Amino acid sequence: MDFALSAEQDDLATSERAWLAKHDPIAQRRPTIDDGPARIPESALKHAVESGLIGLLTSDMGGTHVDLAVLVEEHGRAASSIPLAELALATAQLEKLDHPLSALTEANATGEEVVPLVHASVEGIPLGAEVDGTALHISGTTAPSPGLLDATGFLVAATTPDGTDVLAFIPAASNGFGIRTLETLDLTRSWAVLELDLNVAADRWTSVPAGTIAFIDDALAFYRKMDALGAADRLLQQSVEYAGQRTQFDRTIASFQAVKHHCANMALLTEASRASLWAAAVALDDTDAGHRAETVSAAAAYAGDATSTVASTALQVHGGIGFTWEHDLHLLTRRIKVDELLDGSVSWHRRRLVSA
């Protein structure tokens, strides 16, 4: 498959990278890193709203998953705390509904509400979702998600025992659920799960077309690894730059064959990950569910392992300085390691490919 980003997509990535460089998420995070989980800065949310990023996949904006992918990569590169994919996917799903919940589309896109998409873990126990009259009873624990601490509500995706896919909106002020903050390696985002046991009224839930939950699972798996790609690409660039500056025996370490091989391997893994993930982004915009599932799992399995290897190799190239608390390397490495495990681990996606 021949593929290349359009000039508009290149410009979109360049513009977002420039904004993130000016409002460096890591620099904003460091003063509060010991105070608790990372929160979403108001300036970052305002930027996402005013730039149309949260409504990117709506019909008015006409964006594609390739468009959103280049943005998610940039936010991964900058170690941003905003759950851009979860917010954009929730807004897109809300717009498709023939239900009063569709009114939340504009509220989410304009920042009046902050409603991310939340689902069950693909490797854990599924959420319970049973229709009781006109209400929907939801129970269980969701998959870990970023940014839940700053949300005003949640769009929860689940499947009933008879196989019906449903979406339910749960305001943050509702009774019958709790947000449990998780302690993870990642210090650049807050991670939490929803613990649910509540009835959702008819005006806050609806059934959706078959295959919607499978699409959501694939999309979130894809964007998790796209985030890791951004962080890995930054580590590659930092490693090449450091190797060209660090001297040993009166020579830059970039002249040593072993270091050259490390950097070349990192570049290979990063570019191969990008290629596989671009193919998955194109598949997300297609209607062939079987092809989408295989392409996403192939990309997630490869990129999950490859970006983790890039992070480990970057640490070797940097040597002792990479172990210091003050260096950004450990923050990006931690982020990549969490991305590797969530929304389908490498081993889970490989098993899925084998059984396809």
Secondary structure, DSSP 8 states (H G I E B T S, - for coil): ------HHHHHHHHHHHHHHHHT-HHHHHGGGTTTSS----HHHHHHHHHTT-TTTTSTTTT--HHHHHHHHHHHHHHT--S-HHHHHHHHHHHHH-SSGGGGHHHHHHTTS----EE---SSS---EEEEETTEEEEEEE---EESGGG-SEEEEEEE-TTS-EEEEEEETT-SSEEEEEE--S-SSS-EEEEEEEEEE-GGGEEEE-TTHHHHHHHHHHHHHHHHHHHHHHHHHHHHHHHHHH-EETTEEGGGSHHHHHHHHHHHHHHHHHHHHHHHHHHHHTSS-HHHHHHHHHHHHHHHHHHHHHHHHHHHHHHGGGGGSTTSTHHHHHHHHHHHHHSSS-HHHHHHHHHH-
